[in-house]
Amino acid sequence: MSLFRLDASILPGTSASAELADIVEANWTEKRPDASITRRNLGTDPLPADAWALATTGSFTPEPDRSPEQRDALTLAAELAGELEAADAVLLAVPLYNYGVSQHFKTWVDMVIAGAGLDPVLKDKPTVLATVRGGGYGPGTPREGWDHSTPYLRRVLADMWGADLTIVERELTLAATTPGMENLRDLAADLHSDARDAAHSAGRSLAA
């Protein structure tokens, strides 16, 4: 059995999404101590910004006419798609930034599509998404509907790639340190505790 883990936080030392993913991984490892784990961290090792454009234009160019840069981008795209296809289970830690996914995560998605086309690379594969949001975006909040990350992630991971998807999510991650959010800190602590419990459960299920 093998696990592929991807992290997308630009703050790896204090990442709230990585904290949840660490819990999921620890439960996976406890049940499968001999399993292999492949890691990719887009925050510390981002993909080249021009890779997707090069892979896309390269795919439309006859092989003899491709530039070295196009060939390299297509090789990278195939590698990224292959990491998902080779894994038995998948763990993604993806925070919300500026109401959506970050550009380096979007590049990764686009590159996987360049490498796999419309193939469902996660077909029926157990997949956990750990996602976090600094504010509150639920029903009745001032920014209800501003979370453009989670629906996109569901669409790509489950609907397009076919993952057997479990989402572990946490809101109000900035309440403990942000002036003006003091009245939300008790709620934020409860949500943090709930998210940790959900991560433990998701990790056990992922390894089942």
C-alpha positions in Angstrom: 0.0 0.0 0.0 1.2 3.5 -0.8 0.1 7.0 0.2 0.6 10.2 -1.9 0.6 13.4 0.2 0.5 16.9 -1.3 0.9 20.1 0.8 0.1 23.5 -0.6 0.6 25.9 2.3 3.0 28.8 1.7 3.7 28.8 5.5 4.9 25.2 6.2 6.1 26.0 9.7 2.7 27.1 10.9 0.4 25.5 8.5 -3.1 24.7 9.8 -3.8 22.4 6.9 -0.6 20.5 7.4 -1.5 20.0 11.1 -4.7 18.2 10.0 -2.9 16.3 7.3 -0.2 15.2 9.9 -3.0 13.7 12.0 -4.4 11.9 9.0 -1.0 10.6 8.1 -0.2 9.5 11.7 -3.3 7.4 11.8 -2.5 5.9 8.3 1.1 5.1 9.5 -0.2 3.5 12.7 -2.3 1.0 10.8 0.2 0.6 7.9 3.7 1.1 9.3 5.4 -0.5 6.4 3.5 1.5 3.7 5.4 3.9 1.4 4.6 7.6 1.3 5.4 9.8 -1.6 5.4 13.6 -0.8 5.1 16.7 -2.8 5.2 20.1 -1.2 4.1 22.9 -3.5 4.8 25.6 -0.8 8.5 24.8 -0.5 9.0 23.4 -4.0 6.6 25.1 -6.4 6.2 24.0 -9.9 7.6 26.3 -12.6 5.0 29.1 -13.4 5.3 28.5 -17.2 5.1 24.7 -17.0 1.4 24.4 -17.8 1.6 26.7 -20.8 4.6 24.8 -22.1 3.0 21.4 -21.6 -0.2 22.5 -23.2 1.4 24.0 -26.3 3.8 21.1 -26.4 0.9 18.6 -26.6 -0.4 20.4 -29.7 3.0 20.4 -31.3 4.3 17.4 -33.3 7.0 15.7 -31.2 9.9 16.5 -33.6 9.0 20.1 -33.5 8.8 20.5 -29.7 11.2 22.7 -27.9 13.3 21.3 -25.1 11.2 23.3 -22.6 8.0 21.8 -24.0 9.5 18.3 -23.7 10.5 18.9 -20.1 7.1 20.3 -19.2 5.3 17.3 -20.7 7.7 14.9 -18.8 6.8 16.7 -15.6 3.1 16.6 -16.3 3.3 12.8 -16.9 5.3 12.5 -13.6 2.7 14.4 -11.6 -0.2 12.4 -13.0 1.7 9.2 -12.4 2.2 10.0 -8.7 -1.6 10.0 -8.3 -2.2 7.0 -10.5 0.4 4.9 -8.6 -0.9 5.7 -5.1 -3.4 3.5 -3.3 -4.6 6.4 -1.2 -4.2 10.2 -1.4 -3.9 13.0 1.2 -4.1 16.7 0.1 -3.6 19.6 2.5 -4.9 22.7 0.7 -5.7 26.0 2.4 -8.0 28.7 1.1 -6.1 31.8 -0.1 -7.8 35.0 -1.2 -11.1 33.2 -1.5 -9.8 30.5 -3.8 -7.0 28.0 -4.3 -3.4 29.3 -4.7 -1.8 29.7 -8.0 0.8 27.0 -7.3 -2.0 24.5 -6.5 -3.9 25.5 -9.6 -0.7 24.9 -11.6 -0.4 21.4 -10.1 -4.0 20.6 -11.1 -3.5 21.9 -14.6 -0.3 20.0 -15.0 -2.0 16.7 -13.8 -4.7 17.4 -16.5 -2.0 18.0 -19.1 -0.4 14.7 -18.1 -3.5 12.6 -17.8 -6.0 14.3 -20.0 -9.6 13.5 -19.0 -8.7 10.2 -17.3 -10.1 9.8 -13.8 -6.7 9.5 -12.1 -8.3 9.0 -8.7 -11.1 6.6 -9.8 -12.6 5.2 -6.6 -9.4 5.9 -4.7 -9.7 6.8 -1.0 -8.7 10.5 -0.8 -8.7 12.9 2.1 -8.7 16.6 1.6 -7.6 18.7 4.6 -8.7 22.3 3.9 -8.7 25.3 6.2 -10.1 28.9 6.0 -8.9 31.8 8.1 -12.4 33.4 8.4 -15.9 32.1 8.5 -17.9 31.4 5.3 -20.9 29.4 6.5 -24.6 30.2 6.2 -25.5 33.6 7.7 -21.9 34.9 7.8 -21.0 38.2 6.2 -18.9 36.3 3.6 -21.2 33.4 2.9 -20.5 32.1 -0.6 -17.0 33.7 -0.8 -15.3 30.3 -0.4 -14.5 29.5 -4.0 -11.9 26.9 -3.1 -13.9 24.0 -1.6 -16.4 23.7 -4.4 -13.6 23.8 -6.9 -11.7 21.1 -5.1 -14.8 18.9 -4.9 -15.4 19.4 -8.6 -11.8 18.4 -9.6 -11.1 15.7 -7.1 -14.5 13.9 -6.9 -16.4 14.8 -10.0 -13.5 15.0 -12.5 -10.9 12.7 -11.1 -13.4 10.2 -9.5 -11.9 10.2 -6.0 -13.7 8.6 -3.1 -13.4 11.9 -1.3 -13.5 12.8 2.4 -13.1 16.4 3.4 -11.7 17.5 6.7 -12.2 21.2 7.1 -11.6 24.0 9.7 -12.7 27.6 9.7 -11.7 30.7 11.8 -8.0 29.7 11.9 -7.0 33.4 12.2 -9.3 34.1 15.2 -6.7 33.4 17.8 -4.3 36.0 16.5 -6.3 38.6 14.6 -7.6 41.8 16.2 -11.3 42.1 15.9 -12.0 38.4 16.0 -11.7 38.0 19.8 -15.4 37.2 20.1 -15.0 34.2 17.8 -12.1 32.6 19.6 -14.2 30.2 21.7 -16.0 29.1 18.5 -12.7 28.8 16.7 -11.3 26.5 19.4 -14.4 24.3 19.1 -14.0 24.1 15.4 -10.3 23.3 15.8 -11.1 20.4 18.1 -13.8 19.1 15.8 -11.4 19.2 12.8 -8.8 17.3 14.7 -11.3 14.6 15.7 -12.4 14.4 12.0 -8.8 14.1 10.9 -8.2 11.2 13.3 -11.4 9.5 11.9 -10.4 10.2 8.3 -6.9 8.8 8.8 -8.2 5.5 10.2 -10.7 5.2 7.4 -8.1 6.0 4.8 -5.9 3.1 6.1 -8.8 0.6 6.4 
